[in-house]
Structure formats: C-alpha cells, structure tokens
Amino acid sequence: MIENTVTEPGRRRRTIRLLPSIVTILALCAGLSAVKFGLDGSLDIALAMIGAAAVLDTLDGRLARMLSATTKIGAELDSLADAISFGVAPALVLYVTVLRQDSAGWIIALIYTVSVVLRLARFNTIMDDDNRPDWEREYFTGVPAPAAALIALLPIALDSQFGAGWWTNFPVVAVWTVFAALLAVSTIPTLAMKSVSVAPQAAALLLVLVALAAAALVTYPLILLMVLIGLYLAHIPFAWRSQRWVAARPETWHHKPSERRAQRRAARRQPATGESGPRLRVPRVPRPSIRESSMRLRRPGGR
C-alpha cells in the first residue's frame, strides 16, 4: 500500500510528460492525412489538415515548457514530424494537384522539401547554442516551416475558393513554391510569437479581431487563410527593420520587447540633430509678383 502511494505521483508525472509528444504525433498524423486527401482530390480538407498540423505544432512546444516536460526525444520527434508535415506533405499535395503537369514539377517539389529540412536543421543548431543573446530568441531565422507550408499552398487555397485560374498555371505555382522554399531557407528575420505583446489599451480591439477571425474560420476559412498569409508576408519588412535596430544597439539587448518598442517610438519622435545641434529652420520670404510690384520698366528714350 505504501509502495502504491509512493509511485502514484511518479506515474502521474510520467503521463503528463507524454502529453507534448502525443500532440506531436497528432500533428504528424494530420500532415500525412493531408497527402491522403490531396490524392483523393479533397483539397479543402488537405489544407485543413496542414492548418491543424500547424496549430498542433505550436501547442506541443508550449505544453512542453508549461509542464516542464522538455526532453531530448521530444525535440527530435518534433523535428521529424515537422519535416514530414510541413516539408514532405505540402510538396506531395502540390505535386499531385498542379506540379505533375510538367516533368520539372518533381524537381520543384524536391527543392521545397529540401529547403524546409535544411531550415529545420539550422533551427536545431541555433537552439543548441546557449551563448547567443536573449534578444535573438525573439526572432526566427527565415520563415518557420509551418508558415512556409501554408504560404506554398496558397495556390491550392485559391483554387479551392475561386476555381482554376492563372494562379493554377504550372509556371505560377512553380515560381511561388520556389519563393516559399527560399523564404524558409533564407536568413530573413521573422517575429516569434513569444515576442509579440499587446498593450492594455489595445486589448478590446484584439478581442474584436479574434471574434471576427473565429467567425471567418467558420464561414470563410479559405479567405481567412489568404488574409493571414498576406498579413504574415507584410510583417517581414517590419521584422527585418526591428531586428537591425536591436542588433545595432547592444545597450537594449537586455530590455523587454515592449520596452524596446517604446524606445523606437521615442527615437522616431525626436527631431533630427547633427553635430552642431538641432537644425535651424530658415523662414521663407515670399517673392513679390510682377502684378503687385509698382516698378515699371521704361523704354529707352521714353518718359
């Protein structure tokens, strides 16, 4: 009886530590199911499976940190699941729907898959570096694998929502897929979700936007996906500018993201100054027009 009392908390802890890995396995199953539905021609369900895998991929890491259940095998399992769900599955869905129209389509699919796998390998290498500054953890190097998968599948979403068009032509899909692959393997900084904070005065607006997104998810899910992809691509220049600003100011590396944003806003409001002090504004003197002038030109020899 005493033995059962002692081992019961340990069993409970072991069960809890398995939850992140269970979520990772569910994400893997969702990614593989996307291939199945793509082969069946159910493109909207295939997109939903990739989206579900992206949501589950976000949850497993948060669960692991929340439950203090971070393990080496969990990290390896997460990388393998991401490679399949966001590297192999989107490439196969694109190939069976559009890319197989041309013999070069398989090469495009391989380029995308290899780029995502390289991006995941680089991410694991960066995560193992304990000497990097804390502020670098607020940015991803390149577009994350789930976002790259959804970006690559944008032509499929357009096809499911609006039917066939120029967005389903092989050259367009091929170029777009390579573009998504380059975003994944590039060094372009993108914001990590943990670095995003909402000001208290904007909480009400955020709740309204969440309600609108929930309504759109039920009524127009593909339109919502297109809007989210557009917003994500639009944030990249701002993330790049923010990362460069922080990297050039070591004195702000230990500040919170909200504090650095306040510092950037304050710096933008300050007037431009040179070495000799603030610039002086020279008043403009209006020139008198010819009509207003009382001067008259005389002809030579005239009065």
C-alpha positions in Angstrom: 0.0 0.0 0.0 2.8 2.4 0.9 4.6 1.4 -2.4 1.5 2.4 -4.4 1.3 5.8 -2.6 4.9 6.5 -3.4 4.8 5.5 -7.0 1.5 7.1 -8.0 2.8 10.7 -8.2 5.7 9.4 -10.4 3.3 7.7 -12.7 1.2 10.8 -13.0 4.3 12.9 -13.8 5.4 10.4 -16.5 1.9 10.5 -18.0 1.9 14.3 -18.1 5.4 14.4 -19.7 4.0 12.3 -22.6 1.4 15.0 -23.5 3.6 17.1 -25.7 4.8 14.0 -27.6 1.2 12.9 -28.1 0.4 16.3 -29.6 3.4 16.0 -31.9 2.2 12.6 -33.1 -1.2 14.1 -33.8 0.4 16.8 -35.8 2.3 14.2 -37.8 -0.9 12.2 -38.5 -2.6 15.4 -39.6 0.3 16.2 -42.1 0.2 12.7 -43.5 -3.6 12.8 -43.8 -3.2 15.9 -45.9 -1.4 13.8 -48.5 -4.3 11.3 -48.5 -7.0 13.9 -49.0 -4.8 15.5 -51.7 -4.7 12.2 -53.6 -8.5 11.9 -53.2 -9.0 15.4 -54.7 -10.4 16.9 -51.4 -8.1 19.9 -51.5 -10.0 21.9 -48.8 -9.7 19.1 -46.3 -6.0 18.7 -47.2 -5.5 22.4 -46.4 -7.4 21.9 -43.2 -5.1 19.1 -42.2 -2.0 21.2 -42.8 -3.5 24.0 -40.8 -4.3 21.6 -38.0 -0.8 20.3 -38.0 0.5 23.9 -37.7 -1.7 24.6 -34.7 -0.7 21.4 -33.0 3.0 22.2 -33.7 2.5 25.4 -31.8 0.8 23.7 -28.9 3.3 20.9 -28.3 6.2 23.3 -27.6 4.1 25.4 -25.3 2.9 22.4 -23.4 6.4 21.1 -23.0 7.6 24.4 -21.5 4.4 24.8 -19.4 4.6 21.3 -17.9 8.4 21.3 -17.7 8.3 18.2 -19.9 11.1 19.2 -22.4 13.0 16.1 -23.4 15.7 15.3 -26.0 13.5 12.7 -27.6 10.6 15.1 -27.7 12.8 17.7 -29.6 13.9 15.1 -32.1 10.4 13.8 -32.6 9.1 17.4 -33.2 11.8 18.0 -35.9 10.9 14.7 -37.7 7.2 15.5 -37.5 7.8 19.0 -38.9 9.9 17.7 -41.7 7.1 15.4 -42.8 4.1 17.6 -42.0 5.5 20.8 -43.5 8.1 19.6 -45.9 7.0 16.3 -47.4 3.2 16.6 -47.2 2.8 20.1 -48.8 5.2 19.1 -51.6 3.2 16.0 -52.4 -0.1 17.9 -52.3 1.3 20.5 -54.7 2.7 17.8 -57.0 -0.4 15.6 -57.2 -2.6 18.7 -57.9 -0.5 21.0 -60.1 3.2 20.3 -60.4 2.9 17.0 -62.1 1.7 18.9 -65.2 5.3 19.2 -66.2 8.3 17.0 -65.8 10.1 19.7 -63.9 7.4 19.6 -61.2 9.1 16.9 -59.2 12.2 19.0 -59.1 10.2 21.9 -57.7 8.7 19.6 -55.1 12.2 18.3 -54.1 13.6 21.9 -53.8 10.8 22.8 -51.4 11.2 19.7 -49.3 15.0 20.0 -49.0 14.7 23.7 -48.2 12.3 23.0 -45.3 14.5 20.2 -44.0 17.6 22.5 -44.1 15.7 25.2 -42.3 14.7 22.7 -39.5 18.3 21.5 -39.2 19.6 25.1 -38.9 16.9 25.8 -36.3 18.1 22.9 -34.2 21.7 24.0 -34.4 20.7 27.6 -33.3 18.6 26.3 -30.4 21.6 24.3 -29.1 23.7 27.5 -28.9 23.5 28.6 -25.3 25.8 31.6 -25.9 23.5 33.6 -28.2 21.9 36.8 -26.7 18.4 36.5 -25.4 17.1 39.1 -27.9 17.9 36.7 -30.8 15.3 34.3 -29.4 12.6 36.8 -30.3 13.2 36.3 -34.0 13.3 33.3 -36.3 15.9 33.0 -38.9 13.9 32.5 -42.0 10.2 31.7 -42.3 9.2 28.9 -39.9 8.3 25.5 -41.5 4.5 25.8 -40.7 4.3 29.2 -42.2 6.3 28.2 -45.3 3.9 25.3 -45.8 0.8 27.5 -45.7 2.5 30.1 -48.0 3.4 27.4 -50.5 -0.2 26.1 -50.5 -1.7 29.5 -51.3 -2.4 28.5 -55.0 -4.3 25.4 -53.7 -6.4 27.7 -51.5 -7.2 30.0 -54.4 -8.2 27.0 -56.5 -10.5 25.7 -53.8 -12.1 29.1 -53.2 -12.3 30.6 -56.7 -11.7 27.6 -59.1 -9.0 27.3 -61.7 -7.3 30.4 -62.9 -3.9 31.9 -63.7 -2.9 31.0 -60.1 -3.1 27.3 -61.0 -0.9 27.5 -64.1 2.3 25.5 -63.7 4.8 28.4 -64.1 3.0 30.4 -61.5 2.8 27.6 -59.0 6.4 26.6 -59.6 7.7 30.1 -59.0 5.6 30.5 -55.9 6.7 27.2 -54.5 10.4 28.1 -55.0 9.6 31.5 -53.4 8.2 29.8 -50.3 11.3 27.5 -50.2 13.6 30.5 -50.4 11.8 32.2 -47.6 12.2 29.1 -45.4 15.9 28.6 -46.0 16.8 32.3 -46.1 18.2 34.4 -43.2 15.4 36.9 -43.2 14.3 37.6 -39.6 10.7 37.0 -38.7 9.0 37.6 -35.4 8.5 34.8 -32.9 5.1 34.6 -31.3 6.6 34.8 -27.8 8.0 38.3 -28.5 4.6 39.7 -29.5 2.8 41.5 -26.7 -0.4 43.6 -26.7 -0.8 46.9 -25.0 -3.6 47.1 -22.4 -5.4 49.8 -24.4 -5.5 47.5 -27.5 -6.9 44.5 -25.7 -10.5 45.3 -26.6 -9.6 45.7 -30.3 -7.7 42.4 -30.2 -10.8 40.6 -28.8 -12.9 42.0 -31.6 -10.4 40.8 -34.2 -10.3 37.4 -32.6 -14.1 37.2 -32.7 -14.1 38.2 -36.4 -11.4 35.6 -37.2 -13.4 33.0 -35.4 -16.5 33.9 -37.5 -14.4 33.9 -40.7 -13.0 30.5 -39.7 -16.5 29.0 -39.7 -17.9 30.8 -42.7 -14.9 31.7 -45.0 -12.0 29.6 -43.8 -10.0 29.8 -47.1 -10.5 33.6 -47.3 -9.2 33.8 -43.7 -6.2 31.8 -44.6 -5.4 34.1 -47.6 -5.7 37.2 -45.3 -3.4 35.6 -42.7 -0.8 34.7 -45.3 -0.9 38.3 -46.7 -0.5 39.8 -43.2 2.4 37.4 -42.4 4.2 38.4 -45.6 3.6 42.0 -44.9 5.2 41.8 -41.4 8.5 40.6 -42.7 9.9 44.1 -43.6 8.9 45.4 -40.2 10.6 42.4 -38.5 13.7 42.9 -40.6 13.9 46.6 -39.6 13.2 45.8 -35.9 16.0 43.1 -35.9 18.5 45.5 -37.4 17.6 48.2 -34.9 18.1 45.9 -31.9 21.3 44.4 -33.3 22.9 47.9 -33.7 22.1 48.8 -30.1 23.7 46.4 -27.6 22.5 48.6 -24.7 19.0 47.4 -25.4 19.7 43.7 -25.6 18.6 43.0 -22.0 15.4 45.1 -22.3 11.9 43.6 -22.8 10.4 43.7 -26.3 7.8 46.2 -25.1 10.5 48.5 -23.7 12.4 48.4 -27.0 9.3 49.2 -29.0 8.7 52.2 -26.7 12.4 53.3 -27.3 12.0 53.0 -31.1 8.8 55.1 -31.0 10.6 57.7 -28.9 13.6 57.8 -31.2 11.3 58.4 -34.2 9.6 61.3 -32.5 12.9 63.1 -31.7 14.0 65.8 -34.2 17.0 65.0 -36.4 20.1 66.6 -34.9 23.6 67.0 -36.2 27.0 67.6 -34.5 26.4 71.3 -34.2 23.0 70.9 -32.5 19.4 71.0 -33.9 18.8 72.2 -37.4 17.6 75.8 -37.8 14.6 76.3 -40.0 15.1 79.3 -42.4 11.9 81.2 -42.9 10.8 81.6 -46.5 10.3 85.1 -47.8 7.6 85.4 -50.4 8.7 87.0 -53.7 6.5 89.9 -54.9 4.7 89.0 -58.1 5.0 91.3 -61.1 1.4 92.4 -60.8 1.9 93.5 -57.2 5.1 95.4 -57.9 4.9 99.2 -58.5 8.0 99.2 -60.6 7.7 100.0 -64.3 10.3 99.4 -66.9 10.8 102.4 -69.3 11.7 102.1 -72.9 15.0 103.8 -73.8 14.4 107.4 -74.5 10.9 107.3 -73.2 9.4 109.3 -70.3 
